[in-house]
Amino acid sequence: MRPNTSPVALRQARQHLLDSGQCPSGLVDERLARSWSRSMAAGLVPTGRPQAIDHPSSGTLRHVLASNPELLAHSRPVMEYLFEQVRHSQSVVVLADRRGMLMHTLGDPYFVDKAERVALTSGASWHEAHRGTNAIGTALAEACAVEVHGGEHFLERNSFLTCAASPILSATGELLGILDISGDYRNGHAHTLGLVSTAARMIENRLLAATCKRNIRLHLHSVPEGIGSVAEGIVAVSADGWIVGANRVGLAQLGLHAGDVGATLLERVLDVRLGDLLSHHKRRPQQPQALRTPHGGLLFAQVQMDAAAWVTPSQPATAARAAPTQDALALLDTGDARWRAAADKARRVVGKPIAVLVQGESGVGKEVFARALHASGPRRDAPFVAINCAAIPEHLIESELFGHVAGAFTGARKEGHLGRLREAHGGTLFLDEIGDMPLALQTRLLRVLQERSVTPVGASKAVPVDFAVICATHNQLMQAAEQGRFRQDLYYRINGLTVQLPALRERSDFVALLQRLLADLGTEQGLGFEVQVAPDLLARLAAYPWPGNLRQLANVLRTACAMLAEGEDTLGWEHMPDDLVQALTAAPASPRSEAAAGPGAEGLPAALSLQQLSTAAIDQALQAARGNMSQAARQLGISRQTLYRKLASRTPQ
């Protein structure tokens, strides 16, 4: 945004907005006009106060900090360096999460006092809907670097600020957070936006290097001397040559967009075979290689990779067979970035004394995720005991969980009962719908988790137990704890790590996920052939919001497969239940189905070809498998030879 918009123009534009509800064109920058309009639509008044809570609960901030460990770890050193550059300008350096909550601040002591008066401090939300036009919230809304100066802030109480903010993106283009410099508007500097944007790129590069350690990394620049600088492009490549991550510069150098990550072979954008690239690196690791883009551009590339991290295509098959097998979580991964991020976080704590809380709507697969997490850890050969806290009658739940001795109460088993907690000894205890557990039992469960022992009903002596704890809920437990409906001390005990599983309508891997479900159902029903879905039906299925999530989709497919007649291998409308047919035909197009249809499509992609859908599913599976052909074939429910044949049949690009 323009930092030099005249005060007169700002006053005229603001008055016109208040009088007519619209911001006039030409008086202020278009992005500023859009932001002011959004602020008004959120119910804010320029002379009023923000809608955000200036001092949220400490639990909220702890939750946000615990959810962003890598972003914080890699941002803090850069923020310290950045603060040294602005130390004497009465400024504060701010890191916000992807929703605009401030996570970490560094500031000039004099200015920090002023900043705290408007809640420019850790824990406060600076989302546009809460604080109106401001650099952090507007950078989130516009998905680009912005500067907001003085009276350009929607709320007059913030007009003493000048702020510059830049988004921080992951290696796959996902928004992670916002980096901001805020200061007194009288000390604003023309170079602040460039400074904060450069610092954001430094954080992105650090994150890319950390998250893509297992990948081959290409560092690119138009001149050899530029490699290693903040202006370099970085591209992460799988062992089979697929681009699985990149920074913004790398994408621009190769003419790609964030959506191309995971679906593009390196050979399509650079005139080099991966094997030749690695051979050169082995001979001369410090010498950049000159490469050409398809349009004739020249780029110099230097390879970086961890020692023995990859089996290259040129290595013998015996080495490939010696590669480590995929764990149970990886076998569930069909390409969605949010699901994979949840799995990666959970995988890091498996086997450690850290409880995991899995959140998500009913039917998203929380128990399936928990079982895979158990099977991916050192307790995999021990029991996995699942308890649905919402399904056990309240008068039985105590004895079911803690067990009882013989004759403990009327109706008790003569031989006593071990109890589910002791059944989980040595393995994993999974408490589903933990939010529905009665408060009285929450107290007893907390004691078990603290003391690692169980006292059966009617017994006087505690019995030691050892198990990993995974809990799941569709409720917002933090909010329930703050409202007294769930014990806060128990919440913090089971919330060692919280992961959020996305709803089916939010996932980007619908086609690959559907094909894997069909493959599993084909095995379950002994069909002996690959089940396909008619293209127009598949497009409608992709557009449907699926309120029951994966559970609903699996049930629909199970019934549809059972409806196949002799000789049929393709699911069509005639195999769908009548109520779903009505819902599917009434459902509007979703962004997912429109994106699958390709440029120029209107409405639902009824004309989408089976070849296009197959191609999309294969690309998603290969991305999820990080280029591992065997794993991708398993996820798609086809043989590896079939996958190779499908790839070979594609028209060269």
ROTI-244795 format. One record per residue (C-alpha): z, x, y negated. Coordinates in steps of 0.25 Angstrom, whole numbers, plus 5000, padded with zeros to 4 digits. Layout:
<sites>
ZXY...
</sites>
This chain:
<sites>
500050005000499850054986501150104980500550094966500349944965500749914950502049834948501249734940500249704952501449694961502149594953500849514951500649514966502049484970502049364960500749314965501349324980502549244976501749134968500649114978501149174991499949274991499749414986498549434977497449534981497249654973498549664966499249744978498849814991498349715002499449765012500549745001500049604999500049575014501449625015501949545003501349425010502049455023503349475016503249335009502849275022504149325028504949245018505349365009505449344994505249464985506549454978507349414991507949495002507349545015507449465027507949575036509349605039509749735031510849775041510449735055511349755067511549895072511049845086509749805080509549945075510050005087509049925095507849975086508250115087508350115102506950045103506350165095506850295100505550375100505150325086506550365081506550495088505150545083505350485069506650545065506150685064504950645056505750555047506650675044505450755040504950645031506250625024506250775020504950745013505550635005506950675004507050684989506250554986507350454988506750395001507050355015506250375028506250255037505850225051505650085055505350025069504149935072504849815066505249875053506749905056507250035050507650135061507950265054508050305039508150435032508350435017508750495004510250455002510050404988508850314992509550275006510650194998509550114990508750095003509950035010510049925000508749875005509049905019508150025021509050075032509050075047509049945054508449865043507049795045505949825035504949735041504049655031504649525035506049575032505849665020504449625014503449725010503949865013503349995019503949975033503749835035502349835029501949955037502349875049501549755045500349835041500349935052500050045042500750145032501150075019501850105006502650004998503050034984504149974975503749834971502749824983503949784992504049634994505549634992505849674977507149734982506349844989505449874977506250004974505650064987504350134990504050145005503050205014502950175028502050205040501950145054502250235066501350205079501550245093500450315101499850185105499850125091501150045092501950035079503250105082503850105068503750135053504050255045504450235030504850315018505550225007506050264994506250234979504950174974505050264961504950394970503750344978502750444982501250434985501350524998502450445004501550355013500750475018502050545021502650435029501350405036501250555040502650545046502350425054501150495060502150615064503050515071501850455078501450585083502850625088502950495095501550505101501850645107503150595112502650465119501350525125502050655131501450615144500050605138498950715134499050715119497850755110498050805096496850785088496350825074495050855067495451005065496251085075497251125064497650975063498150965077499650955077499750895062500150755059498750725057498350755071497850645081498650635094498050565106498850545120497950535132498250495146497950585158496750505161496250515147496650385140497150385126498550335127499150365113498750415099499250435085498450365074497650495070497250515085496750365085495950385072495350515077494850455090494350325083495450235091496450125088497750105094497250005103496350115110497550185115497650175130496250125131495350245127494950365135495050495127493650525132493150405124493650465111493450615113492350695120493250765130493750735144495250745146495150845157494350935148495350915136496550955145495851075151495551135137497051105134497451185146496651305143496851305128498051215124498151255110496651245106496251105101494951055107493750995098493350855103492350755098492550605096491450505100491050505085490850655084492250685077492950815080494350825084495250935089496150905100497350975106498050925119499550915121500150875134501450895141501450995153501050925166501050795160499750745165498850755177497450785171496150725177495750855182496950885190496950865205497250725211498450785218499150815204498850665200499550615213500750695209500850625196502150545195502050395198502150285188503550215187503750065189503650045174502350115173501750025184502049905175501449955163500049895160499849945146500649875136501249965125502549895123502849875138502550025140503450065129504649975135504350045149504350185143505650155136506350105148505850215157506550315148507950255151507750225166508750295174509650315162510950245159510250155149510150005150508749945147508549805141507249745143506849635133505649535133505249395135505449325148504349365158503949495151504349565164505749625160506249625175504949685180505149795169506549815173506249835188505149935184506150005175507150015187505950055196505650165187506950235187507850315196508550185201507250125206507750135221509050055218509249905216508649835204509549715202508949605192509849495187509349375178510549345170509949215165509749165180511149185186512149065183513249105174514349075184513649175194513149285185514549355186514649365201513149395202513149515193514549575196514749525210516049465216517049495227517249405239517949275235517949305220517649165216517249035223515949045229515949195229515249265241516249295252515749435253515649455238514449485230514049625225513449575212512049615205512749725197513149805209511849775216511149855205512049975208511150095208509950025202509649935190510249805185509249715178509949605170508849505166509049415154510349485151510449405138510849285146512049345152513349275149514249345139515349355148514549425158513949515148515349575146515549605161514149665162514449755150515649805157514849835169513849915161514949995154515750025166514650025177515549945186515549805191516749715194516349605204516949465202518349455208518449605210519449695203518749825204517449875198516249925206515450035199513950005197512750095193511450025188510350035177510349915168509149845163509249705156508249615151508149495142507249405134508349385123508549475111509849535116510149605103510149475095510949405106511949515105512049505090512249355091513349375101512549315113512549445120513549555120513149665111513949775119513149725132511849725124512049875119512349905134511149855140510249895128510050035131508550025130507849895126506449875130505549755125504449705135503349635128502949495130501649475138500949425125501249555118500749645129499449725127499149745142498949595146497649625155498249745162499549665165498849545170497949625179499249695185499849565187498649515194498649635203500049615207499849465210498649505218499449585227500649485227499649375232498849465241497549435234496849565238495949565225496049595210496249465202495449455189495649355177494449285171494249345157494349225149495649185156496249325154495949325139496749195139497849255147497949375137498049275125499149195131500549225126501249215140502649155136503049195150502549335149502249415162503049315171502149205166500849285167501149335181501449195186500149145180499349255187500149235200499749085201498349115196498149215207498649115217497549015212496449105215495449045225494849115237493849215232494349215217494849335210494849295196495849215189495249105180495748985172495748895185496848985191497848965179498848855178498448735169499648755159499248905157497748865156498148775144499048875138497948985139496848905133497748865121498249005119497649075106497049215107498049325107497849465100497849525114496649435119495849455107496049605108495549595122494349525118493849635109493349645094492649515090493349425099493749285094494849205100495149225115494249325122493649225132492449315133493249445137492549515148493349545161492849695159493549695145494749645151494749745163494449855153495649815145496549805157496149945162496350005149497749945148498149995162497650135159498450145147499650085154499450185165499250305155497950335162498450325176497350265184498150225196499250165188498250085179497550035192498849985198499149915185497849845185497949805200496649885204496350005212496150145205494750145209494450005203495050055190494150185190492950095193493349995181493450115172492150175177491450045174491750045159490650065150490750205143491150195129
</sites>
